[in-house]
Amino acid sequence: MKKFVLILLAAASLLAADFAAEGRLWWAHVQFLADDKLQGRDTGSEGFFKAVDYVSGKFQKIGLKPAGTDGYLQPVKFETRQLIADQSSLALVRDGKTEPLEPGEASINARSEARGPVEAPMVFVGYGLTVPEAHWDDLAGLDLKGKVAVYAGGQAPMDVSNNVKSHYSAAAERWEMLKHAGAIGVATVIIPRPNARGGRGGPATEAAAGENQGRGGREGNGRGPAPPAFELVEQDLRENQGQELALTITRRGFDKVFAGSGHTYEELQKLVQENKPLPRFDLKGSLRAMVAVKRAEVAAPNLVAMLPGSDAKLKDEYVIMSAHLDHVGIGRPVNGDNIYNGAMDDASGIASVIEIARLIKASGRKLKRSVIFLAVTAEEKGELGSRYFAAHPTVPGDKIVADINLDMFLPLYPLKVIEVQGLTESTLGDTVRAAAHKEGVDVQVDQEPDQNRFIRSDQYSFIRHGIPSLAFKFGYEPGSPEQKTRQDWVRDRYHKPSDDLSQPVDTAAAAKFDRVIMGLIERVANDAARPHWKADSFFARFAKPSI
C-alpha cells in the first residue's frame, strides 16, 4: 500500500514539474562553477571570487534581498599558515640521542599554534576520548601535563549512538578534552579500521580522505607540499587554542615512534579491527619539533540573500538553506589534471540553492517565515565560513529556526530514496519525510554512520548553536547497484580532479531532489511551530533556552 501511494504521489508530481528542464537549469550553474577557468574555487582565490560574482548576480536576478553586512557579502578574514619545510623538522630524543622523523613517517599540521621549537614527552592515550554518556574515559589517571597526546584517530568502540561518537571524535572536541587534561599537542596515528559494511576502511572513505587534514584531503601524504592551513582571524572562534603542536604519524613512522614501548602496530590494529579498547602507555623519550610557518591574511566572504517572509509575526524568524562555495583549488596532478573542480563537492549544492530560490520566487508563494539563502566560504578548511556566520549571523541568531544544508548530495542515479542525516534527531525529520513522500520519494537514515557526516559539514556549525539542522545524500538499498555507484564515486572522485564536468550525473534526479528540499523549506517556513530537537536527541543539549 505504501509503495502504491508513493507511485500516485510521484505521478502527480510529474504533472507539476518538468524535471528535465529544471535539471538543465541546475546543471548550467554547476557548469559555470566547476569550469576549469575557476581553478577549483580555493578559498580567497581569483576563481573563488568569480564564483562570488556569479552567485551574487543570480541572487540579484532572482530578486532576493541582500542580507549580508555589505550587500550580499559578509566579509570573513582568515590567517593562512604555510609550513616552511626546510626550516621545520621532527625528531625523537632518547637516551641523549636524536633520531629524525623523516617525511613519509610523520608530518606536521600547520593548523596548530606552533611557533619555533617544542620538546615534550609523549603518551599514547588510546582513542583520546572522554564520553560520559558511554562511561568511557581514555584519559582517566593519565598525567598529560606538558605532554603530546598520541591517539588512534576515529571513533572508539563504545556503546552509544553514532552521532554521540561522531561529536566527541571531532578534532575540536577531542582537543578540548586533551587540553583540559594538560596536553600541549596531539599526534594522530593512522590505523585502518573496519567500515560499516564489514570491509576494510581506508582512503576510499570520505572520513579517511579528510581526517586530520583540514578537510583538504592532500596534507601530509608524502606527495608534495601541503596547502596552507586556514584559521579564522578572530581568536575566540579558533578551536585549536593552546595547541602547540599537531602531527600525523604514518604506518612507516609507527615502529620508530613506538620503539621500546612494548606495543606493536599489529597489536593495536587487531584491537581496532575487533572493536576493543586500546591500552594507554608512555612512549619512550620525547618528541622534538621545530615548526616554521609563514603567515598571511586572506579574505573570502560568505554570501547572504533573503526572501522576506509575509506573516506579521513569523517574518522575523528565519529558515536557512546553506551550501559551500569553495573547493580545494589546484593540487597534485592526477592523470595530468591538477584542477580540483568540485562539481559535486559542492557546486551541486550551490546550484540547488540558486534554483530553489528561483523556483520559490517564481511560484509566487508567500512564505510566512523569511528564508536565508547562504553560500558559505572555507568549508574545505574546516567549516570556517559557517562557523563565522553562526557566531555572527546577519539576522538575530535566536530567530534562526533551522538550517537545511546541501553538501555533495550526489545525484548519480534516479532519486527513489533520500538519505537524511539527522533524520531522527529533530522534528525536521518528520517534515522532510512528508516533503519527500509528496514527490514520491522515500527517506532513510544515514547508511554509513561511521563516516561522521552529520558533524562533517556546515550544518554542524548551526547545530552547536542549538539550531535543528539536516543534511542529505541520494539514498540506496544495501547491496544495490546504486550503493556501488556511490561508493565507487567516493573512491574514484572524492577530492580528486575527476570530480569535474565530464562525470555522469542524473540532472533530472537533481531537479527532483530540489523539489523535495523546496517542499521541506516551504513546510518549515509556514509551520506555526518552530522545529525542535527531540527529547532523546544528544544534540538537544545545545538548544538555547529561547529555542
C-alpha positions as CSV (number, residue, x, y, z in Angstrom):
1,M,0.0,0.0,0.0
2,K,2.8,2.4,0.9
3,K,4.6,1.9,-2.5
4,F,1.2,2.4,-4.3
5,V,0.7,5.7,-2.5
6,L,4.3,6.8,-3.4
7,I,3.7,5.9,-7.0
8,L,0.5,8.0,-7.1
9,L,2.3,10.9,-5.5
10,A,5.1,10.7,-7.9
11,A,2.7,10.7,-10.9
12,A,1.0,13.8,-9.5
13,S,4.4,15.5,-9.0
14,L,5.5,14.8,-12.6
15,L,2.4,16.8,-13.8
16,A,3.6,19.8,-11.8
17,A,7.3,19.8,-12.5
18,D,9.4,19.4,-15.7
19,F,12.4,17.7,-14.1
20,A,14.3,17.5,-17.4
21,A,14.1,21.3,-18.0
22,E,14.7,22.2,-14.3
23,G,17.7,19.8,-14.3
24,R,19.2,21.6,-17.3
25,L,19.0,24.9,-15.5
26,W,20.6,23.3,-12.4
27,W,23.4,21.8,-14.4
28,A,24.1,25.2,-16.1
29,H,25.1,26.6,-12.7
30,V,27.3,23.6,-12.0
31,Q,29.0,24.0,-15.4
32,F,30.0,27.6,-14.6
33,L,31.1,26.9,-11.0
34,A,33.1,23.8,-11.9
35,D,34.7,25.1,-15.1
36,D,38.5,24.9,-15.3
37,K,38.5,28.7,-15.5
38,L,37.6,28.9,-11.8
39,Q,40.5,26.6,-11.0
40,G,38.8,24.8,-8.2
41,R,37.4,27.8,-6.2
42,D,40.0,27.7,-3.5
43,T,39.1,30.0,-0.6
44,G,40.1,33.6,-1.5
45,S,41.4,32.7,-4.9
46,E,40.6,34.5,-8.2
47,G,38.4,31.6,-9.1
48,F,36.5,31.8,-5.8
49,F,35.7,35.5,-6.4
50,K,34.5,34.7,-9.9
51,A,32.1,32.3,-8.2
52,V,31.1,35.0,-5.7
53,D,30.2,37.3,-8.6
54,Y,28.2,34.6,-10.3
55,V,26.2,33.6,-7.3
56,S,25.5,37.2,-6.1
57,G,24.4,38.0,-9.7
58,K,22.0,35.2,-9.7
59,F,20.6,36.2,-6.3
60,Q,20.1,39.7,-7.6
61,K,18.4,38.5,-10.8
62,I,16.0,36.3,-8.8
63,G,15.1,39.3,-6.7
64,L,16.4,38.2,-3.3
65,K,17.1,40.9,-0.8
66,P,20.8,41.4,0.2
67,A,21.2,40.2,3.8
68,G,24.9,40.4,4.3
69,T,26.8,43.2,6.1
70,D,27.9,44.6,2.7
71,G,25.2,43.9,0.2
72,Y,25.1,40.2,-0.3
73,L,28.5,39.8,1.2
74,Q,29.5,39.0,4.8
75,P,33.3,39.6,4.8
76,V,35.3,36.9,6.6
77,K,39.1,37.1,7.3
78,F,41.4,34.2,7.7
79,E,45.0,33.7,8.7
80,T,46.9,31.2,6.5
81,R,49.8,29.2,7.7
82,Q,52.2,27.6,5.3
83,L,54.7,25.2,6.7
84,I,58.3,26.2,5.7
85,A,59.5,22.6,5.1
86,D,63.3,23.3,5.0
87,Q,63.1,25.1,8.4
88,S,60.8,22.6,10.1
89,S,61.7,19.2,11.5
90,L,60.6,16.3,13.8
91,A,62.9,14.1,15.8
92,L,62.8,11.6,18.7
93,V,65.2,12.2,21.6
94,R,66.1,9.1,23.6
95,D,69.0,8.4,25.9
96,G,70.7,11.5,24.8
97,K,70.5,10.6,21.1
98,T,68.4,12.3,18.4
99,E,66.7,10.3,15.7
100,P,65.0,12.3,12.9
101,L,61.4,11.5,11.8
102,E,61.5,11.7,8.0
103,P,58.8,12.9,5.5
104,G,56.6,9.9,5.0
105,E,57.0,8.8,8.6
106,A,55.3,11.9,10.2
107,S,54.0,15.2,9.0
108,I,53.4,18.5,10.8
109,N,49.9,20.0,10.7
110,A,50.3,23.8,10.3
111,R,46.9,24.5,11.9
112,S,48.4,24.3,15.4
113,E,49.7,27.4,17.1
114,A,53.2,26.2,16.9
115,R,55.9,28.9,16.9
116,G,59.5,27.8,17.0
117,P,60.9,24.8,18.9
118,V,58.8,22.4,21.0
119,E,60.0,19.4,23.0
120,A,57.8,17.2,25.1
121,P,57.2,13.7,26.3
122,M,54.6,11.6,24.6
123,V,51.8,9.4,25.9
124,F,49.6,7.0,23.9
125,V,46.1,7.7,25.1
126,G,44.1,5.1,23.1
127,Y,41.4,7.0,21.2
128,G,41.9,10.1,23.4
129,L,38.2,10.3,24.3
130,T,36.2,11.1,27.4
131,V,32.5,10.3,26.8
132,P,30.3,10.5,29.9
133,E,27.3,9.0,28.1
134,A,29.3,5.8,27.5
135,H,31.1,5.8,30.8
136,W,34.3,5.9,28.7
137,D,37.4,7.7,29.7
138,D,40.7,7.2,28.0
139,L,42.3,10.0,30.0
140,A,41.4,8.8,33.5
141,G,44.5,8.5,35.7
142,L,46.9,9.8,33.0
143,D,49.4,12.6,33.6
144,L,49.3,14.7,30.4
145,K,50.6,18.0,31.7
146,G,53.1,19.4,29.2
147,K,52.9,16.3,27.0
148,V,51.9,15.4,23.5
149,A,48.9,13.1,23.4
150,V,49.3,10.4,20.8
151,Y,46.0,8.8,19.8
152,A,44.3,6.5,17.2
153,G,42.1,8.6,15.0
154,G,38.4,7.8,14.7
155,Q,35.7,6.5,17.0
156,A,36.1,4.4,20.0
157,P,34.0,1.1,20.2
158,M,31.7,2.5,22.8
159,D,28.0,1.6,23.3
160,V,26.4,4.8,22.3
161,S,24.8,6.2,19.1
162,N,27.0,7.0,16.2
163,N,26.1,10.7,16.5
164,V,27.4,10.8,20.0
165,K,30.6,9.1,18.9
166,S,30.9,11.5,16.0
167,H,30.5,14.5,18.2
168,Y,33.2,13.5,20.6
169,S,35.5,12.3,17.9
170,A,35.5,15.7,16.1
171,A,39.0,17.2,16.3
172,A,37.8,20.3,18.2
173,E,36.0,18.3,20.8
174,R,38.9,15.8,21.3
175,W,41.4,18.7,21.6
176,E,39.2,20.3,24.3
177,M,39.4,17.1,26.4
178,L,43.1,16.7,25.9
179,K,43.9,20.3,26.6
180,H,41.8,20.1,29.8
181,A,43.9,17.1,30.8
182,G,47.1,19.2,30.4
183,A,48.3,18.2,26.9
184,I,50.1,20.8,24.8
185,G,49.9,18.9,21.5
186,V,48.5,16.0,19.6
187,A,49.7,13.3,17.3
188,T,47.3,11.1,15.3
189,V,48.3,7.5,14.4
190,I,46.8,6.1,11.2
191,I,45.3,2.7,12.0
192,P,42.9,1.2,9.4
193,R,39.5,0.2,10.8
194,P,36.6,-1.9,9.5
195,N,33.9,0.2,7.8
196,A,30.2,-0.1,8.4
197,R,29.8,-2.8,5.7
198,G,32.5,-5.1,7.1
199,G,35.2,-4.1,4.6
200,R,38.5,-2.5,5.4
201,G,38.5,1.2,6.0
202,G,40.9,3.3,4.0
203,P,41.2,6.2,1.6
204,A,38.0,5.2,-0.3
205,T,36.0,6.6,2.6
206,E,35.3,10.3,3.0
207,A,36.3,10.3,6.6
208,A,39.7,8.8,5.8
209,A,40.3,11.1,3.0
210,G,39.7,14.2,5.1
211,E,40.5,13.2,8.6
212,N,43.1,15.4,10.3
213,Q,43.9,17.2,7.1
214,G,42.0,20.4,7.4
215,R,39.3,19.0,5.0
216,G,41.7,19.5,2.1
217,G,42.5,15.8,1.7
218,R,46.0,16.4,0.5
219,E,48.1,17.3,3.6
220,G,50.9,15.1,4.8
221,N,50.5,12.4,2.2
222,G,54.1,12.4,1.0
223,R,53.0,13.7,-2.4
224,G,54.3,17.2,-2.3
225,P,54.0,20.2,0.0
226,A,50.8,20.7,1.9
227,P,48.5,23.5,1.0
228,P,48.3,26.4,3.5
229,A,46.2,25.8,6.6
230,F,43.4,28.3,7.3
231,E,42.1,29.7,10.6
232,L,39.7,32.5,11.3
233,V,41.5,35.7,12.3
234,E,39.1,36.1,15.2
235,Q,40.8,34.4,18.1
236,D,37.7,33.5,20.0
237,L,36.5,31.3,17.1
238,R,39.7,29.3,16.9
239,E,39.2,25.7,18.0
240,N,42.9,24.8,18.5
241,Q,43.8,27.4,21.1
242,G,46.7,26.3,23.2
243,Q,47.7,23.6,20.8
244,E,51.5,24.0,20.4
245,L,52.0,21.1,18.0
246,A,49.9,18.8,15.8
247,L,51.2,16.0,13.6
248,T,50.2,12.7,11.9
249,I,52.2,9.5,12.3
250,T,52.1,7.1,9.4
251,R,52.5,3.3,9.3
252,R,56.1,3.9,8.2
253,G,56.8,6.0,11.3
254,F,54.9,3.9,13.8
255,D,57.7,1.5,14.6
256,K,60.2,4.3,15.2
257,V,57.9,6.3,17.5
258,F,56.6,3.3,19.4
259,A,60.0,1.6,19.8
260,G,60.7,0.5,23.3
261,S,57.0,0.9,24.4
262,G,56.3,-2.9,24.5
263,H,53.5,-2.5,22.0
264,T,53.3,-3.2,18.3
265,Y,51.3,-1.8,15.3
266,E,49.8,-5.3,14.7
267,E,48.6,-5.5,18.3
268,L,46.8,-2.1,18.1
269,Q,45.5,-2.8,14.7
270,K,44.0,-6.1,15.8
271,L,42.3,-4.3,18.8
272,V,40.9,-1.6,16.5
273,Q,39.6,-4.1,14.0
274,E,38.0,-6.2,16.7
275,N,36.4,-3.0,18.2
276,K,38.1,-3.4,21.5
277,P,39.6,-0.8,23.9
278,L,43.2,0.3,23.4
279,P,45.9,0.3,26.0
280,R,47.4,3.6,27.3
281,F,51.1,3.9,28.0
282,D,54.1,6.3,27.9
283,L,56.2,6.4,24.9
284,K,60.0,6.3,25.3
285,G,61.9,9.6,25.2
286,S,60.5,12.8,23.9
287,L,59.4,14.5,20.7
288,R,61.4,17.5,19.5
289,A,59.8,19.7,16.8
290,M,61.0,22.8,15.0
291,V,58.0,24.4,13.3
292,A,58.5,27.3,11.0
293,V,55.3,28.8,9.5
294,K,54.7,31.6,7.0
295,R,51.6,33.5,8.0
296,A,49.4,35.7,5.7
297,E,45.9,37.0,5.7
298,V,43.2,36.1,3.2
299,A,39.7,37.5,2.9
300,A,36.8,35.5,1.4
301,P,33.2,36.3,2.1
302,N,30.0,34.4,2.8
303,L,27.1,35.3,0.6
304,V,23.8,36.0,2.3
305,A,20.5,36.6,0.5
306,M,16.9,36.7,1.9
307,L,13.4,36.0,0.7
308,P,11.4,38.0,3.2
309,G,8.5,36.3,5.0
310,S,4.9,37.5,4.7
311,D,3.5,36.8,8.1
312,A,3.5,39.8,10.5
313,K,4.6,37.6,13.4
314,L,6.8,34.9,11.7
315,K,8.6,37.0,9.1
316,D,11.2,37.9,11.7
317,E,12.1,34.2,12.0
318,Y,14.5,32.6,9.5
319,V,15.0,29.3,7.8
320,I,18.5,28.9,6.4
321,M,19.4,27.0,3.3
322,S,23.1,26.6,3.0
323,A,25.8,25.1,0.8
324,H,29.6,25.8,0.5
325,L,31.0,27.8,-2.4
326,D,34.7,26.8,-2.0
327,H,36.6,23.7,-3.1
328,V,40.3,22.8,-2.8
329,G,41.7,24.6,-5.8
330,I,44.9,23.4,-7.6
331,G,46.7,20.3,-6.3
332,R,48.8,17.3,-7.1
333,P,48.2,16.2,-10.8
334,V,46.2,13.0,-11.3
335,N,46.4,11.7,-14.9
336,G,47.8,15.1,-15.9
337,D,44.9,17.1,-14.4
338,N,45.7,19.4,-11.4
339,I,42.4,21.3,-11.1
340,Y,40.1,20.0,-8.4
341,N,36.9,21.3,-9.9
342,G,34.5,20.3,-7.1
343,A,31.5,19.7,-9.4
344,M,29.6,17.6,-6.9
345,D,31.5,19.0,-3.9
346,D,29.9,21.4,-3.8
347,A,29.0,23.3,-7.0
348,S,26.0,20.9,-7.0
349,G,24.8,22.3,-3.6
350,I,25.2,26.0,-4.6
351,A,23.4,25.2,-7.9
352,S,20.5,23.9,-5.8
353,V,20.5,26.9,-3.5
354,I,20.1,29.1,-6.6
355,E,17.5,27.0,-8.3
356,I,15.3,26.5,-5.2
357,A,15.4,30.3,-4.6
358,R,14.4,30.8,-8.2
359,L,11.6,28.2,-8.0
360,I,10.1,29.6,-4.8
361,K,10.3,33.2,-6.1
362,A,8.8,32.3,-9.5
363,S,5.9,30.3,-7.8
364,G,4.6,33.5,-6.2
365,R,4.0,31.6,-3.0
366,K,4.2,33.8,0.1
367,L,6.1,32.0,2.8
368,K,5.4,33.1,6.4
369,R,8.9,32.9,7.7
370,S,11.9,34.5,5.9
371,V,14.3,32.3,4.1
372,I,18.1,32.9,4.1
373,F,20.0,31.5,1.1
374,L,23.6,31.2,2.4
375,A,26.7,30.4,0.3
376,V,29.5,29.8,2.8
377,T,33.2,30.1,2.4
378,A,36.0,27.9,3.6
379,E,34.1,24.7,4.3
380,E,37.1,22.7,3.0
381,K,39.3,24.5,5.5
382,G,37.3,23.2,8.5
383,E,33.7,24.7,8.1
384,L,35.2,28.1,8.9
385,G,32.7,30.2,7.0
386,S,29.7,28.7,8.6
387,R,31.4,28.8,12.0
388,Y,31.8,32.6,11.5
389,F,28.2,33.1,10.3
390,A,26.7,31.0,13.1
391,A,28.7,33.1,15.6
392,H,28.0,36.4,13.8
393,P,24.7,35.9,12.0
394,T,23.5,38.9,9.9
395,V,20.0,38.3,11.3
396,P,19.1,37.7,15.0
397,G,20.6,34.4,16.0
398,D,17.8,33.5,18.3
399,K,15.4,33.8,15.4
400,I,17.1,31.2,13.2
401,V,14.8,28.2,13.4
402,A,16.6,25.7,11.1
403,D,19.5,25.0,8.8
404,I,18.9,22.9,5.7
405,N,22.4,22.2,4.3
406,L,23.4,20.7,1.0
407,D,26.9,19.3,0.6
408,M,27.8,16.8,-2.2
409,F,24.3,15.2,-2.3
410,L,25.5,13.1,-5.3
411,P,22.7,12.8,-7.9
412,L,24.4,9.9,-9.7
413,Y,21.2,7.8,-10.3
414,P,17.4,8.2,-10.2
415,L,16.1,9.5,-6.9
416,K,14.0,6.9,-5.2
417,V,15.1,7.4,-1.6
418,I,16.8,10.3,0.1
419,E,19.3,9.7,2.9
420,V,18.7,12.2,5.7
421,Q,21.5,12.9,8.2
422,G,19.8,13.9,11.4
423,L,16.5,12.3,10.4
424,T,15.7,11.1,13.9
425,E,17.2,14.0,15.9
426,S,14.6,16.7,15.5
427,T,11.1,17.4,14.2
428,L,12.7,18.4,10.9
429,G,12.9,14.6,10.2
430,D,9.1,14.3,10.2
431,T,8.8,17.4,8.0
432,V,11.3,16.1,5.4
433,R,9.6,12.8,5.3
434,A,6.3,14.5,4.4
435,A,8.0,16.6,1.7
436,A,9.7,13.6,0.2
437,H,6.6,11.5,0.1
438,K,4.8,14.3,-1.8
439,E,7.4,13.8,-4.6
440,G,7.1,10.0,-4.4
441,V,10.5,9.7,-2.6
442,D,11.1,7.6,0.4
443,V,13.6,8.5,3.2
444,Q,16.2,6.6,5.1
445,V,18.8,7.3,7.8
446,D,22.5,7.6,7.1
447,Q,23.6,4.3,5.6
448,E,27.2,4.8,6.6
449,P,27.1,6.4,10.1
450,D,30.8,5.6,10.7
451,Q,31.6,8.4,8.1
452,N,30.6,11.0,10.7
453,R,28.8,13.1,8.1
454,F,26.4,14.8,10.4
455,I,29.3,16.6,12.1
456,R,31.5,17.0,8.9
457,S,29.8,19.8,7.1
458,D,28.4,23.2,7.6
459,Q,25.2,22.2,9.4
460,Y,27.3,21.3,12.4
461,S,28.2,25.0,12.9
462,F,24.5,25.6,13.4
463,I,23.8,22.5,15.5
464,R,26.4,23.6,18.0
465,H,24.4,26.9,18.4
466,G,21.3,24.8,19.2
467,I,19.7,25.1,15.8
468,P,17.9,22.0,14.4
469,S,19.6,21.0,11.1
470,L,19.6,18.4,8.4
471,A,21.9,17.3,5.6
472,F,21.3,14.9,2.7
473,K,22.6,12.4,0.2
474,F,20.9,10.3,-2.5
475,G,20.0,7.1,-0.8
476,Y,20.3,3.5,-1.9
477,E,19.2,0.0,-0.9
478,P,22.0,-2.1,0.7
479,G,23.6,-4.3,-1.9
480,S,22.1,-2.4,-4.8
481,P,23.9,-1.0,-8.0
482,E,23.2,2.4,-6.5
483,Q,25.3,1.6,-3.5
484,K,28.2,0.5,-5.7
485,T,27.8,3.7,-7.8
486,R,28.1,5.9,-4.8
487,Q,30.9,4.1,-3.1
488,D,32.8,4.0,-6.4
489,W,32.4,7.7,-6.7
490,V,33.9,8.3,-3.3
491,R,36.8,6.1,-4.1
492,D,37.5,7.5,-7.6
493,R,36.3,11.1,-7.5
494,Y,36.1,12.5,-3.9
495,H,38.6,15.3,-3.6
496,K,40.1,14.4,-6.9
497,P,40.3,16.3,-10.2
498,S,37.9,13.7,-11.6
499,D,35.0,15.4,-9.7
500,D,34.6,17.5,-12.8
501,L,32.1,18.2,-15.6
502,S,32.9,15.0,-17.5
503,Q,31.3,12.7,-15.0
504,P,27.9,11.1,-15.5
505,V,25.2,13.0,-13.5
506,D,21.4,12.5,-13.5
507,T,20.3,16.1,-13.8
508,A,16.6,15.3,-13.8
509,A,17.1,13.4,-10.5
510,A,18.9,16.5,-9.2
511,A,15.8,18.6,-10.1
512,K,13.6,16.2,-8.3
513,F,15.8,16.4,-5.3
514,D,15.5,20.2,-5.4
515,R,11.7,19.9,-5.4
516,V,11.9,17.7,-2.2
517,I,14.1,20.3,-0.5
518,M,11.9,23.1,-1.7
519,G,8.9,21.4,-0.2
520,L,10.8,21.0,3.1
521,I,11.7,24.6,3.2
522,E,8.2,25.7,2.5
523,R,6.8,23.5,5.2
524,V,9.2,24.7,7.8
525,A,8.7,28.4,6.8
526,N,4.9,28.0,7.0
527,D,4.6,25.9,10.1
528,A,3.3,27.9,13.1
529,A,5.6,25.8,15.4
530,R,9.3,26.1,15.3
531,P,11.3,22.9,14.7
532,H,12.8,21.5,17.9
533,W,15.2,18.7,19.0
534,K,13.5,15.6,20.1
535,A,13.8,14.9,23.8
536,D,16.1,11.9,23.4
537,S,18.4,13.6,20.9
538,F,22.0,14.0,22.0
539,F,22.0,17.4,20.3
540,A,19.2,18.8,22.4
541,R,21.9,19.8,24.9
542,F,22.9,22.6,22.6
543,A,19.5,24.2,22.4
544,K,19.4,27.7,23.8
545,P,16.7,28.5,26.4
546,S,14.8,30.6,23.8
547,I,14.7,27.8,21.3
